[in-house]
């Protein structure tokens, strides 16, 4: 198997792709039998997999170093030509939905592929090609800006990840000092962050209006490929979090304040649950530490992780120019995922590595599918794949942490899981309000966020007037800029991932079988039907959020 570093790159020829895919689409549309329709669709697999692999390779190298001129130019080419690619995929989806052999093809693709194609087609037209190119250009600006944010310490500049080497998390004065240093770094970019987002909001609003949507919110739901629920169901879900989860998380932080003996729990105190040092990993690279975890978890995880490591399909370093964040993208020509993270050694970074490995396992298990469409799934389901994996690794955390720190990590993880729900809901409501009211000024957007913080996170207090107290916490969230309306998928998925944790405690074999069912069925059915097949409760069912929250709080009270 090829090493990632040896994967060759050749910029796709868009004219040739249009001819090749155009011929396949025409053959699909004129097919006079199921077999001809099947093989017409199959004829388009090679060019699609080639284009997707080259796009993934280009994105990987561009996000590893946003200052590399070659990869910046290549990624700009993908941005400029993506409307032509999207036009091809939209035509393919329309032709698929029109074929009289749909029922037979659904056996191989799943009915959900057809529904997603229909929904996403509503959010595209050649008429918005200029706006899509502008959106991509602004998105690239955000990536470069965020990837080059550095902080000053003792006259030297460091990446935000590098600062962790100098901070003593157990010392409150150190947390306060480094919290201010990080905020100062973001403050230097605040004006540009405002400008980029303002331009993104307006270009997306123009797209929505051209396509006949009343708001980009509705268009954004179509771009996400949501088929089984809409903004009303999501709003009801957010209300359950605000009324059922926010109060218990506020009580959790109040107990933390009392336990630590603080008069006020400031924002830089929130991640410190107990006095003393937080969990610190064992010596060694994180990918080496996880050899034992995935080797023991299951036969599927063992083989997958061995291949990932053997072929080097990951990049975890922290360096200037590399964007902050993490992702897992699939290279269909090589049947492998590529895992990217700006790893900094923190408990959150450990959790993120397990998270991205969950995404990668889904890609790996689906690699034998004859059609690329049946390898894919909507992001609400994909985030369950990843967030559930964060919990499935719990029994083997002693491979990553010393025994004395395992329980500290578990408490951190469970507390962050439940406290994330209000934050994630606030991000989603923020985006909904922003895109429903696109003429809000940058200052008004900051005020909007401050109001949402007071509602969803009333425990949050800022000691100093700086970047965060100004209502800018959302500007650190890449998804808000690059993938609007994605973020609620994490909140839905967290509700399901917590269910998996409790199932795993009761019956590991049964929970893992359910998880494998979820991985294999994702992309074939709607969100709720897929959950039902795996034996999970839907987050949209009244009472699910409350039940998950109650069990989570029982764990925290028992272990706090």
Secondary structure, 3 states (H helix, E strand, C coil): CCCHHHCCCCCCCHHHHHHHHHHHHHHHHHCCCHHHHHHHHHHCHHHHHHHHHHHHHHHHHHHHCCCCHHHHHHHHHHHHHHHHHHHHHHHHHHHHHHCCCHHHHHHHHCHHHHHHHHHHHCCCCHHHHHHHHHHHHHHHHHHHHHHCCEEEECCEEEECCHHHHCCCCCCHHHHHHHHHHHHHHHHHCHHHHHHHHHHHHHHHHHHHHHCCCCCHHHHHHHHCCCCCCCHHHHHHHHHHHHHHCHHHHHHHHHHHHHHHCCCCCCHHHCCCCCCCCCCCECCCCHHHHHHHHHHHHCHHHHHHHHHHHHHCCEECCCCCCCCCCEEEEEECCCCEEEEEECCCCCHHHHHHHHHHHHHHHHHHHCCCCCCHHHHCCCHHHHHHHHHHHHHHCHHHHHHCECHHHHHHHHHHHHHHHHHHHHHHHHHHHHHHHHHHCCCCCHHHHHHHHHHHHHHHCCCCCCCCCCCCCCCCHHHHCHHHHHCCCCHHHHHHHHHHHHHHHHHHHHCHHHHHHHHHHHHHHCCCCCHHHHHHHHCCCCCCCCCHHHHHHHHHHHHHHHHC
